[in-house]
Amino acid sequence: MNVTKFLLTLSIMATVFGSNTVHASKIDENAFGNSIARKVVVESLEVPVFKDGRIEGIEKPENLSKIQKEKLLKVLNFSDAEILSFPDSFVNTLLKEGGVKVELTKKDVRRVYTDLKGVDHEYTPDTEEEIKLIKIQDQALIQQKLTDEGAGPVVTPYGYYLEGSFFGNGVLTKVGQDEHSFIYKYRTTFDWSSKPVNCYTDVIAQSWQSHTTSVRTDTDYRRQNGSELFSHAGNFSVDRSNIYGTKADVDIVNSPGHHWGYIEDTVSIPMNEIYQVGQFASGYGHSYAPKGIGGVSISIKIVGIDFGGLGSDKWSWKNTFKIGQTYLDS
């Protein structure tokens, strides 16, 4: 894809060590729209702020104190709760690339379990216990089939121990603009508070509107177990073949700890879409069965996510915002 058809030369390098870059395109930091309106000082560190609220990227954010990082993220418009939930590696990424957080409205949130017979069971407060029983039955069937094939006891029975809770979210930052386009970072995150019961290949994806163009894709995956930090950034297999979205397989590590990661697209939206509703869809699927017995797949459509596969949980939602708008003019 020839990015210069859409953009002037703009450079938004957003990759930190350990992240996985699939396609890169540089964008000139001094391009149109980057006039500095003011400067903020955070404990002797002076940071330029552009007219739309974006901050200039920090060269070596890993050298900053925790307090400095938190104060700078607040300048970017992140809340205390958001800051607390972000791993330090992601905080460094946000500060290194600069920009400003754009508020998202999360809607059409859905979680479904597809059993081994192909029946979808949607989670509600009334169906959660019923779905747990179906999962227990399915795990027993999976183990029996593996045993018959001579694979042995390789599946942990569902309910054997408390599975970590899952939370998926969208994160949006505006990182630049020229006279033709707004430049955003679309991110879909996954967050397992502790290791899932069974770890196979999960899927993650995000998709966007027809006027939106992806310039590059990045991914990251971190795990914290006690005081130990691990990078699993290489555990993604990314597919950029669809112009309306990006998807990836994620090899979930069968190790204890807090698992957190994301798929990210740097996207360009034409300037003539200003103040229209922007949207991107997010999806994540977790498999409780190995491929050949179950598994999970994901496909993309315009601002939409479809799933396939058996013996798997599937989460989906949509993220909306007003194009071109930041907290300064909302």
C-alpha positions as CSV (number, residue, x, y, z in Angstrom):
1,M,0.0,0.0,0.0
2,N,1.5,3.4,-1.0
3,V,1.0,5.4,2.2
4,T,2.0,8.7,0.5
5,K,-1.3,8.6,-1.4
6,F,-2.9,9.6,1.9
7,L,-0.4,11.3,4.0
8,L,2.3,13.9,3.9
9,T,5.5,12.6,5.4
10,L,4.7,12.3,9.1
11,S,6.8,10.1,11.6
12,I,5.1,8.5,14.6
13,M,7.5,5.9,15.8
14,A,5.6,4.0,18.5
15,T,7.6,0.9,19.0
16,V,9.4,0.0,22.2
17,F,11.8,-2.9,22.8
18,G,9.9,-6.1,23.0
19,S,6.9,-5.1,20.8
20,N,6.3,-6.8,17.5
21,T,6.1,-4.6,14.4
22,V,4.5,-6.1,11.3
23,H,4.6,-3.1,9.0
24,A,6.3,0.3,9.6
25,S,5.8,3.7,8.0
26,K,7.5,6.8,9.2
27,I,5.7,10.1,9.6
28,D,7.4,13.5,10.0
29,E,7.0,14.9,13.5
30,N,7.1,18.5,12.2
31,A,4.2,18.1,9.8
32,F,1.1,20.3,9.6
33,G,-0.9,20.7,12.8
34,N,2.0,20.3,15.2
35,S,2.3,23.9,16.4
36,I,3.0,24.1,20.1
37,A,0.5,25.9,22.2
38,R,2.1,25.6,25.6
39,K,4.6,23.6,27.7
40,V,4.0,21.7,31.0
41,V,6.7,21.1,33.6
42,V,6.6,17.7,35.4
43,E,9.2,17.7,38.1
44,S,11.7,19.7,36.1
45,L,10.9,17.9,32.8
46,E,9.5,20.3,30.3
47,V,7.1,18.8,27.8
48,P,5.6,20.6,24.7
49,V,1.8,20.4,24.3
50,F,0.2,20.9,20.9
51,K,-3.0,22.9,20.2
52,D,-5.2,19.8,20.3
53,G,-3.8,18.6,23.6
54,R,-1.3,16.1,22.2
55,I,2.1,16.0,24.0
56,E,5.4,15.6,22.3
57,G,6.9,12.1,22.7
58,I,9.4,11.5,25.5
59,E,12.7,10.3,24.3
60,K,13.5,7.8,27.1
61,P,10.4,7.4,29.3
62,E,11.9,4.3,31.0
63,N,14.3,6.7,32.8
64,L,11.4,8.6,34.4
65,S,10.1,8.0,37.9
66,K,6.8,6.4,38.5
67,I,5.3,9.7,39.7
68,Q,6.6,11.5,36.6
69,K,5.0,8.9,34.4
70,E,1.6,9.1,36.2
71,K,1.6,12.9,35.9
72,L,2.4,12.8,32.2
73,L,-0.3,10.2,31.5
74,K,-2.8,12.6,33.2
75,V,-1.6,15.3,30.8
76,L,-2.4,12.8,28.0
77,N,-6.0,12.7,29.5
78,F,-5.8,9.2,31.0
79,S,-7.7,8.5,34.3
80,D,-6.3,7.2,37.5
81,A,-8.0,3.9,37.0
82,E,-6.6,3.5,33.5
83,I,-3.1,4.4,34.6
84,L,-3.3,1.8,37.4
85,S,-4.3,-0.9,34.9
86,F,-1.5,-0.3,32.4
87,P,1.7,-2.4,32.6
88,D,4.9,-0.2,32.8
89,S,5.9,-1.3,29.3
90,F,2.7,0.1,27.9
91,V,3.1,3.3,29.9
92,N,6.5,3.7,28.3
93,T,5.0,3.2,24.8
94,L,2.3,5.8,25.3
95,L,4.9,8.4,26.6
96,K,7.4,7.6,23.9
97,E,4.9,8.1,21.1
98,G,3.1,11.1,22.7
99,G,-0.3,12.2,21.5
100,V,-3.5,12.5,23.5
101,K,-6.1,10.0,24.7
102,V,-9.5,10.2,23.0
103,E,-12.6,9.2,24.9
104,L,-14.3,6.1,23.6
105,T,-17.9,4.9,24.1
106,K,-18.0,1.1,24.4
107,K,-21.2,-0.5,23.1
108,D,-22.7,-3.7,21.8
109,V,-20.7,-5.7,24.3
110,R,-21.3,-9.4,23.9
111,R,-19.8,-12.6,25.3
112,V,-20.7,-16.0,23.9
113,Y,-19.5,-19.6,24.6
114,T,-19.8,-22.0,21.6
115,D,-20.0,-25.6,22.8
116,L,-18.6,-28.7,21.1
117,K,-21.9,-29.1,19.2
118,G,-21.7,-25.6,17.7
119,V,-24.4,-24.1,19.8
120,D,-23.8,-20.5,21.0
121,H,-24.7,-19.7,24.6
122,E,-24.8,-15.9,25.4
123,Y,-23.6,-14.9,28.8
124,T,-26.1,-13.1,31.1
125,P,-26.5,-13.1,34.8
126,D,-29.1,-15.8,34.4
127,T,-27.1,-18.1,32.1
128,E,-23.6,-18.0,33.6
129,E,-24.0,-21.1,35.9
130,E,-25.6,-23.1,33.1
131,I,-22.7,-22.2,30.8
132,K,-20.2,-23.4,33.5
133,L,-21.9,-26.8,33.5
134,I,-21.7,-27.0,29.7
135,K,-18.0,-26.2,29.8
136,I,-17.4,-28.9,32.4
137,Q,-19.2,-31.5,30.2
138,D,-17.3,-30.3,27.1
139,Q,-13.9,-30.6,28.9
140,A,-14.7,-34.1,29.9
141,L,-15.5,-35.0,26.2
142,I,-12.3,-33.3,25.1
143,Q,-10.2,-35.3,27.6
144,Q,-11.9,-38.5,26.6
145,K,-11.1,-38.0,22.9
146,L,-7.5,-37.2,23.7
147,T,-7.2,-40.2,25.9
148,D,-8.7,-42.4,23.1
149,E,-6.0,-41.0,20.8
150,G,-3.3,-41.8,23.4
151,A,-2.6,-38.2,24.3
152,G,-3.1,-38.8,28.0
153,P,-4.4,-36.3,30.6
154,V,-3.5,-33.0,28.9
155,V,-6.6,-31.0,29.6
156,T,-7.3,-29.4,33.0
157,P,-10.9,-30.0,33.9
158,Y,-13.0,-26.8,33.8
159,G,-13.6,-25.7,37.4
160,Y,-10.5,-27.6,38.7
161,Y,-9.1,-24.2,39.8
162,L,-10.4,-20.7,39.6
163,E,-9.8,-19.2,36.2
164,G,-8.5,-15.7,35.9
165,S,-11.0,-13.1,34.9
166,F,-10.9,-11.7,31.3
167,F,-11.3,-8.0,30.4
168,G,-11.0,-6.6,26.9
169,N,-11.0,-3.0,26.0
170,G,-10.4,-0.4,23.4
171,V,-7.7,2.3,23.8
172,L,-7.6,5.3,21.4
173,T,-5.0,8.0,21.0
174,K,-4.6,10.8,18.5
175,V,-1.0,11.1,17.5
176,G,-0.9,13.5,14.6
177,Q,-2.6,15.2,11.7
178,D,-1.8,16.9,8.4
179,E,-4.0,18.9,6.0
180,H,-5.3,15.6,4.6
181,S,-5.7,13.2,7.5
182,F,-6.0,12.6,11.2
183,I,-3.6,9.9,12.6
184,Y,-4.9,7.7,15.4
185,K,-3.7,4.6,17.3
186,Y,-6.5,2.0,17.5
187,R,-5.8,-0.6,20.2
188,T,-7.7,-3.7,21.3
189,T,-6.3,-5.0,24.6
190,F,-6.7,-8.3,26.4
191,D,-6.2,-8.8,30.1
192,W,-6.2,-12.1,32.0
193,S,-5.9,-11.5,35.8
194,S,-4.3,-14.9,36.0
195,K,-3.6,-17.8,33.6
196,P,-6.7,-19.3,31.9
197,V,-7.6,-22.9,32.7
198,N,-6.3,-24.2,29.4
199,C,-3.9,-22.4,27.1
200,Y,-4.0,-23.0,23.3
201,T,-4.2,-20.5,20.5
202,D,-6.4,-17.5,21.1
203,V,-7.4,-14.9,18.5
204,I,-7.7,-11.1,18.5
205,A,-8.9,-8.6,15.9
206,Q,-10.1,-5.1,15.2
207,S,-11.9,-3.6,12.2
208,W,-12.8,-0.1,11.1
209,Q,-14.8,2.0,8.7
210,S,-14.4,2.1,4.9
211,H,-12.7,5.6,5.0
212,T,-10.0,4.4,7.5
213,T,-6.6,3.1,6.3
214,S,-4.1,1.2,8.4
215,V,-0.5,2.4,8.1
216,R,1.1,-0.1,10.4
217,T,0.3,-2.8,12.9
218,D,2.1,-3.5,16.2
219,T,1.4,-6.1,19.0
220,D,2.7,-6.7,22.5
221,Y,2.1,-9.3,25.2
222,R,3.5,-9.2,28.7
223,R,3.2,-11.4,31.8
224,Q,3.9,-10.6,35.4
225,N,4.2,-13.3,38.0
226,G,5.0,-11.8,41.4
227,S,8.0,-9.5,40.9
228,E,9.1,-11.3,37.7
229,L,8.3,-9.7,34.3
230,F,8.2,-11.6,31.0
231,S,7.8,-10.5,27.4
232,H,6.0,-12.8,25.0
233,A,5.8,-10.2,22.1
234,G,6.7,-12.9,19.6
235,N,3.7,-15.0,20.3
236,F,1.5,-13.3,17.6
237,S,0.9,-14.3,14.1
238,V,-0.6,-11.2,12.4
239,D,-2.8,-11.1,9.3
240,R,-3.1,-7.7,7.5
241,S,-4.6,-9.1,4.3
242,N,-8.0,-7.4,4.9
243,I,-8.1,-3.6,4.3
244,Y,-10.9,-3.2,6.8
245,G,-9.1,-4.7,9.8
246,T,-6.3,-6.7,11.3
247,K,-6.4,-10.0,13.1
248,A,-3.9,-12.2,14.8
249,D,-3.4,-15.6,16.5
250,V,-2.0,-15.4,20.0
251,D,-0.1,-18.3,21.5
252,I,-1.2,-18.0,25.2
253,V,1.7,-19.0,27.5
254,N,0.8,-21.9,29.8
255,S,2.5,-20.2,32.8
256,P,1.1,-18.4,35.9
257,G,0.8,-14.7,36.2
258,H,-1.1,-11.7,34.9
259,H,-1.3,-11.8,31.1
260,W,-1.8,-8.5,29.3
261,G,-1.4,-7.5,25.6
262,Y,-2.8,-5.8,22.6
263,I,-3.1,-5.4,18.9
264,E,-2.6,-1.9,17.6
265,D,-3.1,-0.2,14.2
266,T,-1.9,3.3,13.3
267,V,-4.6,4.5,11.1
268,S,-5.3,7.5,8.8
269,I,-8.8,9.1,8.6
270,P,-9.5,11.8,5.9
271,M,-9.8,15.3,7.3
272,N,-13.2,15.7,5.6
273,E,-14.7,13.2,8.2
274,I,-14.1,15.7,11.0
275,Y,-16.8,15.6,13.8
276,Q,-18.4,12.5,12.2
277,V,-18.8,9.4,14.3
278,G,-15.7,7.2,14.2
279,Q,-15.9,3.5,15.0
280,F,-13.8,0.4,15.3
281,A,-14.9,-3.0,16.4
282,S,-12.9,-5.3,18.7
283,G,-13.0,-9.0,19.3
284,Y,-11.1,-11.7,21.3
285,G,-11.6,-15.4,21.3
286,H,-10.2,-18.0,23.8
287,S,-10.1,-21.7,23.1
288,Y,-10.6,-24.4,25.7
289,A,-9.7,-27.1,23.3
290,P,-6.8,-28.0,21.0
291,K,-7.2,-27.6,17.3
292,G,-8.7,-30.7,15.7
293,I,-11.2,-31.0,18.5
294,G,-12.2,-27.4,19.0
295,G,-10.4,-24.1,18.7
296,V,-11.4,-20.6,17.7
297,S,-11.2,-18.5,14.6
298,I,-11.9,-14.9,13.8
299,S,-12.9,-12.9,10.6
300,I,-13.3,-9.3,9.7
301,K,-15.9,-7.2,8.1
302,I,-16.4,-3.4,8.1
303,V,-16.7,-2.3,11.7
304,G,-17.6,-5.9,12.7
305,I,-16.1,-9.2,13.9
306,D,-17.3,-12.7,13.2
307,F,-16.1,-15.9,15.1
308,G,-15.9,-19.6,14.3
309,G,-14.8,-22.6,16.2
310,L,-16.0,-24.9,19.0
311,G,-15.3,-25.1,22.7
312,S,-14.4,-21.4,23.0
313,D,-15.4,-18.1,24.6
314,K,-15.8,-15.1,22.3
315,W,-15.9,-11.4,23.4
316,S,-16.9,-8.6,21.0
317,W,-17.7,-4.9,21.3
318,K,-17.6,-1.6,19.4
319,N,-15.7,1.6,20.2
320,T,-17.1,5.0,19.0
321,F,-15.7,8.5,19.2
322,K,-16.0,11.8,17.4
323,I,-13.4,12.2,14.6
324,G,-11.0,15.1,15.1
325,Q,-12.2,15.9,18.6
326,T,-10.2,15.8,21.8
327,Y,-10.9,16.7,25.4
328,L,-10.1,20.4,24.6
329,D,-13.1,20.8,22.3
330,S,-15.5,18.1,23.5
